[in-house]
C-alpha cells in the first residue's frame, strides 16, 4: 500500500513538472527574488537564496537577510519551491520546522497578500521575497535581487 502511494505521488510530481515545466518559471511567467528599492540587499546567488529560505543565516555587509514567503499565489509558491528551493511543499515544511526545533531559528515570515508583502519589503531593508517578474516591474518600490531563470539561460 505504501509503495502504491509513493508511486502515485512520484507520477503526480513528474506530471506536474512536465505540465508546468519551464514555461511558468522560465518562459512566459518568470519568478524573481525582490527586496525594497531602498534595501541594502545586493544580488544573491542561487545558493544564498536556497540557504536563506531553508532557515540558514545569510549575511551581507554585516546584516542578516530576512526571508519572506509570498503565499498570495498558490502557483507562484509551488513554482518557487520547485525552481528555487528544489523541494516539494511537504518536504520544505518538514525541513524548515525541523531546523526551527533543532536550532531555535525563526521560520520565514509568511505574507498572504501582495499589499502586506510590499509593505514588509518597503519597511524592512533586509527582507527578501519572490514574485512573478511582471508584478515586480510594475512596482517602483521594489528591486530584483535575483532572477533564477537568467542563470539557466546563460
FIMAR-245989 format. One line per 2 residues: number of its first residue (from 1); their letters; for each residue x, y, z of N, C-alpha, C, O. Coordinates in steps of 0.2 Angstrom, whole numbers, always signed. Layout:
NUM	a	X:Y:Z:X:Y:Z:X:Y:Z:X:Y:Z ~ ...
REM end
This chain:
1	xx	+4:-6:+0:+0:+0:+0:+4:+6:+0:+3:+11:-4 ~ +10:+6:+4:+14:+12:+4:+18:+13:-2:+18:+19:-4
3	xx	+20:+8:-5:+23:+8:-12:+18:+11:-17:+20:+15:-21 ~ +12:+9:-17:+7:+12:-22:+6:+19:-21:+6:+23:-26
5	xx	+6:+21:-14:+5:+29:-13:+11:+32:-15:+11:+38:-18 ~ +17:+29:-14:+23:+33:-16:+24:+33:-24:+26:+38:-26
7	xx	+22:+28:-27:+22:+28:-35:+17:+33:-37:+19:+36:-42 ~ +11:+33:-35:+6:+38:-37:+9:+45:-36:+8:+50:-40
9	xx	+12:+47:-30:+15:+53:-29:+21:+55:-33:+21:+60:-36 ~ +25:+50:-35:+30:+51:-40:+27:+53:-47:+30:+57:-50
11	xx	+22:+49:-49:+19:+50:-55:+16:+57:-56:+17:+61:-61 ~ +13:+59:-50:+10:+66:-50:+15:+71:-50:+14:+76:-54
13	xx	+20:+70:-47:+26:+75:-47:+29:+76:-54:+30:+81:-56 ~ +30:+70:-57:+33:+70:-64:+28:+74:-68:+30:+78:-73
15	xx	+21:+72:-68:+17:+75:-72:+16:+83:-71:+16:+87:-76 ~ +16:+85:-65:+16:+92:-63:+23:+96:-66:+22:+101:-69
17	xx	+28:+92:-65:+34:+95:-68:+34:+96:-75:+36:+101:-78 ~ +32:+91:-79:+31:+92:-86:+26:+97:-88:+27:+101:-92
19	xx	+20:+97:-84:+15:+101:-86:+17:+108:-85:+15:+113:-89 ~ +20:+110:-79:+22:+116:-78:+28:+118:-81:+29:+124:-84
21	xx	+33:+113:-81:+39:+114:-85:+42:+121:-84:+41:+124:-78 ~ +46:+123:-88:+50:+129:-88:+46:+135:-91:+48:+141:-90
23	xx	+40:+133:-93:+36:+139:-96:+33:+143:-91:+33:+149:-92 ~ +32:+141:-85:+29:+145:-79:+35:+149:-76:+35:+155:-75
25	xx	+40:+145:-74:+46:+148:-71:+51:+152:-75:+54:+157:-73 ~ +52:+149:-81:+57:+152:-86:+54:+154:-93:+59:+155:-97
27	xx	+48:+154:-94:+45:+155:-100:+41:+162:-100:+44:+167:-99 ~ +35:+161:-101:+30:+166:-101:+30:+170:-94:+30:+176:-94
29	xx	+30:+166:-89:+30:+169:-82:+36:+167:-78:+38:+161:-77 ~ +40:+172:-77:+46:+171:-73:+46:+173:-66:+43:+178:-64
31	xx	+49:+169:-62:+49:+171:-55:+56:+175:-53:+61:+173:-56 ~ +55:+180:-49:+61:+184:-47:+61:+185:-39:+56:+184:-36
33	xx	+67:+186:-37:+68:+187:-30:+68:+195:-29:+72:+198:-33 ~ +65:+198:-24:+64:+205:-24:+65:+207:-16:+65:+204:-12
35	xx	+68:+214:-16:+68:+217:-9:+65:+224:-11:+64:+226:-16 ~ +65:+228:-5:+63:+235:-6:+68:+239:-10:+74:+237:-10
37	xx	+66:+244:-13:+70:+248:-18:+76:+252:-14:+81:+253:-16 ~ +74:+253:-7:+79:+256:-3:+83:+251:+1:+87:+253:+5
39	xx	+82:+245:-1:+86:+239:+3:+93:+239:+2:+96:+241:-4 ~ +97:+237:+7:+104:+236:+6:+106:+229:+3:+112:+228:+2
41	xx	+101:+225:+2:+102:+219:+0:+105:+219:-8:+102:+222:-12 ~ +111:+216:-9:+113:+216:-16:+111:+209:-19:+108:+205:-16
43	xx	+114:+208:-25:+112:+202:-29:+114:+196:-25:+119:+196:-22 ~ +110:+191:-25:+110:+185:-21:+112:+179:-26:+109:+179:-32
45	xx	+116:+174:-24:+117:+169:-28:+112:+164:-27:+108:+164:-22 ~ +111:+159:-31:+106:+153:-30:+107:+150:-24:+102:+148:-20
47	xx	+113:+148:-22:+115:+145:-16:+113:+149:-10:+110:+147:-5 ~ +114:+156:-10:+112:+160:-4:+105:+160:-4:+102:+160:+2
49	xx	+101:+160:-9:+94:+161:-9:+91:+154:-6:+87:+154:-2 ~ +94:+149:-8:+91:+142:-5:+93:+142:+2:+88:+140:+6
51	xx	+99:+144:+4:+101:+144:+11:+96:+148:+15:+93:+146:+21 ~ +95:+154:+13:+90:+159:+16:+84:+156:+17:+81:+157:+23
53	xx	+80:+153:+12:+74:+151:+13:+73:+144:+17:+68:+142:+19 ~ +79:+141:+18:+79:+135:+21:+81:+136:+29:+81:+131:+33
55	xx	+82:+142:+31:+82:+144:+38:+90:+145:+40:+91:+147:+46 ~ +94:+145:+35:+101:+146:+37:+103:+154:+36:+100:+157:+32
57	xx	+107:+156:+41:+108:+163:+41:+112:+165:+35:+117:+162:+33 ~ +110:+171:+31:+114:+173:+26:+116:+181:+27:+111:+185:+29
59	xx	+122:+182:+27:+125:+189:+30:+127:+192:+24:+131:+190:+20 ~ +125:+199:+23:+128:+203:+18:+130:+210:+22:+125:+213:+24
61	xx	+136:+212:+21:+138:+218:+24:+136:+219:+31:+135:+224:+34 ~ +137:+213:+35:+136:+213:+42:+128:+213:+44:+127:+214:+50
63	xx	+124:+212:+39:+117:+212:+41:+114:+205:+39:+116:+203:+33 ~ +110:+202:+43:+107:+196:+41:+100:+197:+37:+96:+201:+39
65	xx	+100:+194:+31:+94:+194:+27:+88:+190:+30:+89:+185:+32 ~ +82:+193:+29:+76:+190:+32:+72:+188:+26:+70:+191:+22
67	xx	+71:+181:+26:+66:+178:+21:+59:+179:+22:+57:+179:+28 ~ +55:+181:+17:+48:+182:+17:+45:+178:+12:+46:+179:+6
69	xx	+40:+173:+14:+37:+169:+9:+31:+172:+7:+27:+175:+10 ~ +30:+172:+0:+24:+176:-3:+19:+170:-4:+20:+166:-9
71	xx	+14:+170:+0:+9:+165:-1:+2:+168:-4:-3:+165:-3 ~ +3:+173:-7:-3:+176:-11:-5:+173:-17:-11:+174:-19
73	xx	-1:+169:-20:-2:+165:-26:+0:+158:-25:+6:+157:-25 ~ -4:+153:-25:-3:+146:-24:+2:+143:-29:+7:+140:-28
75	xx	+1:+145:-35:+5:+143:-41:+12:+146:-40:+17:+142:-41 ~ +13:+152:-39:+19:+155:-38:+23:+152:-32:+29:+151:-33
77	xx	+20:+150:-27:+23:+147:-21:+26:+140:-23:+31:+138:-22 ~ +22:+136:-27:+24:+130:-29:+30:+130:-34:+34:+126:-34
79	xx	+29:+135:-39:+35:+136:-43:+41:+138:-40:+47:+136:-41 ~ +40:+142:-35:+46:+144:-30:+49:+138:-27:+55:+137:-27
81	xx	+45:+134:-24:+48:+128:-21:+51:+123:-26:+57:+121:-24 ~ +49:+123:-32:+52:+118:-37:+58:+121:-40:+63:+117:-41
83	xx	+58:+127:-42:+63:+130:-46:+68:+134:-42:+74:+135:-45 ~ +67:+136:-36:+72:+139:-32:+74:+135:-26:+80:+135:-25
85	xx	+70:+132:-22:+72:+128:-17:+73:+121:-18:+76:+117:-15 ~ +70:+119:-24:+71:+112:-26:+68:+107:-22:+71:+101:-20
87	xx	+62:+108:-19:+58:+104:-14:+51:+104:-15:+48:+109:-18 ~ +47:+99:-13:+40:+99:-13:+38:+103:-7:+42:+104:-2
89	xx	+32:+105:-6:+29:+109:-1:+30:+105:+6:+32:+108:+11 ~ +28:+98:+6:+28:+95:+12:+36:+94:+15:+37:+95:+21
91	xx	+40:+92:+10:+47:+92:+12:+50:+98:+14:+54:+98:+19 ~ +48:+104:+11:+51:+110:+13:+48:+112:+20:+52:+114:+24
93	xx	+42:+111:+21:+39:+112:+28:+43:+108:+33:+44:+111:+39 ~ +44:+102:+32:+47:+97:+37:+54:+100:+38:+56:+100:+44
95	xx	+58:+102:+33:+65:+104:+34:+65:+110:+38:+69:+111:+43 ~ +61:+115:+36:+61:+121:+40:+59:+120:+47:+62:+123:+52
97	xx	+53:+116:+48:+51:+115:+55:+56:+111:+59:+57:+113:+65 ~ +60:+107:+56:+65:+103:+60:+71:+107:+62:+73:+107:+67
99	xx	+73:+112:+57:+78:+117:+59:+76:+121:+64:+80:+123:+68 ~ +70:+123:+64:+67:+128:+69:+67:+125:+76:+70:+128:+81
101	xx	+65:+118:+76:+66:+115:+83:+73:+113:+85:+74:+114:+91 ~ +77:+111:+81:+84:+110:+82:+88:+116:+84:+92:+116:+89
103	xx	+88:+121:+80:+92:+126:+80:+89:+132:+84:+93:+137:+86 ~ +83:+132:+84:+79:+138:+88:+79:+144:+83:+77:+150:+85
105	xx	+80:+143:+76:+79:+149:+72:+72:+150:+70:+68:+146:+71 ~ +71:+157:+68:+64:+159:+67:+62:+156:+60:+67:+155:+55
107	xx	+56:+154:+59:+54:+152:+52:+53:+158:+48:+52:+164:+51 ~ +53:+157:+41:+52:+163:+37:+45:+167:+38:+40:+163:+40
109	xx	+45:+173:+37:+39:+177:+38:+34:+174:+32:+37:+173:+27 ~ +28:+174:+33:+23:+172:+28:+18:+178:+27:+15:+181:+32
111	xx	+18:+180:+21:+13:+185:+19:+8:+182:+14:+10:+179:+9 ~ +2:+184:+15:-4:+181:+11:-7:+186:+6:-11:+184:+2
113	xx	-5:+192:+6:-7:+197:+1:-2:+201:-1:+4:+202:+2 ~ -2:+203:-8:+3:+207:-11:+4:+214:-7:+9:+216:-7
115	xx	-2:+217:-4:-1:+223:-1:+3:+222:+5:+8:+226:+7 ~ +2:+217:+10:+6:+216:+16:+14:+214:+14:+18:+216:+17
117	xx	+14:+211:+8:+21:+209:+6:+25:+215:+4:+31:+216:+6 ~ +22:+219:+0:+25:+226:-2:+27:+230:+4:+32:+233:+4
119	xx	+22:+231:+9:+23:+235:+15:+29:+232:+19:+34:+236:+21 ~ +30:+225:+19:+35:+222:+23:+42:+223:+20:+47:+225:+23
121	xx	+42:+223:+13:+48:+224:+9:+50:+231:+10:+56:+232:+10 ~ +45:+235:+10:+47:+243:+10:+49:+245:+17:+54:+249:+17
123	xx	+47:+242:+22:+49:+244:+29:+55:+240:+32:+58:+243:+36 ~ +56:+234:+29:+62:+230:+32:+67:+230:+26:+67:+227:+21
125	xx	+73:+234:+27:+78:+235:+22:+82:+228:+21:+86:+228:+16 ~ +81:+223:+25:+85:+217:+24:+80:+211:+22:+82:+205:+22
127	xx	+74:+212:+20:+69:+207:+19:+69:+206:+11:+70:+210:+7 ~ +69:+199:+10:+69:+197:+3:+63:+192:+2:+61:+188:+6
129	xx	+59:+193:-4:+54:+188:-6:+54:+186:-13:+59:+188:-16 ~ +49:+184:-16:+49:+182:-23:+42:+183:-25:+37:+184:-22
131	xx	+42:+184:-32:+35:+186:-35:+36:+185:-43:+42:+184:-45 ~ +31:+185:-47:+32:+185:-54:+35:+191:-56:+34:+197:-54
133	xx	+39:+190:-61:+43:+196:-64:+39:+202:-66:+40:+208:-65 ~ +33:+200:-70:+29:+206:-72:+26:+210:-66:+24:+216:-67
135	xx	+25:+206:-61:+22:+210:-55:+27:+215:-52:+26:+220:-49 ~ +34:+212:-52:+39:+216:-49:+40:+222:-53:+42:+228:-50
137	xx	+40:+222:-60:+41:+228:-64:+36:+233:-63:+38:+239:-65 ~ +30:+231:-61:+25:+236:-60:+26:+240:-54:+21:+244:-52
139	xx	+31:+238:-50:+31:+241:-43:+38:+245:-42:+43:+242:-41 ~ +38:+252:-42:+44:+255:-42:+48:+255:-35:+53:+257:-34
141	xx	+44:+253:-30:+47:+252:-23:+50:+246:-22:+52:+244:-16 ~ +51:+242:-27:+54:+235:-27:+61:+235:-31:+61:+238:-36
143	xx	+65:+231:-29:+71:+229:-34:+72:+222:-34:+71:+218:-29 ~ +74:+220:-40:+76:+212:-41:+83:+211:-39:+87:+214:-41
145	xx	+83:+206:-34:+90:+204:-32:+92:+197:-34:+98:+195:-33 ~ +88:+194:-38:+90:+188:-41:+85:+185:-46:+79:+186:-45
147	xx	+87:+183:-52:+82:+180:-57:+85:+173:-58:+89:+172:-62 ~ +81:+168:-55:+84:+161:-56:+84:+159:-63:+88:+155:-65
149	xx	+79:+161:-67:+79:+159:-74:+85:+162:-78:+87:+159:-83 ~ +87:+167:-77:+93:+170:-80:+99:+166:-80:+103:+166:-85
151	xx	+100:+163:-74:+106:+158:-73:+105:+152:-78:+110:+150:-80 ~ +99:+150:-79:+98:+144:-83:+99:+146:-91:+101:+141:-94
153	xx	+98:+152:-93:+98:+154:-100:+106:+155:-102:+107:+154:-107 ~ +110:+157:-97:+117:+159:-98:+121:+153:-99:+127:+153:-101
REM end
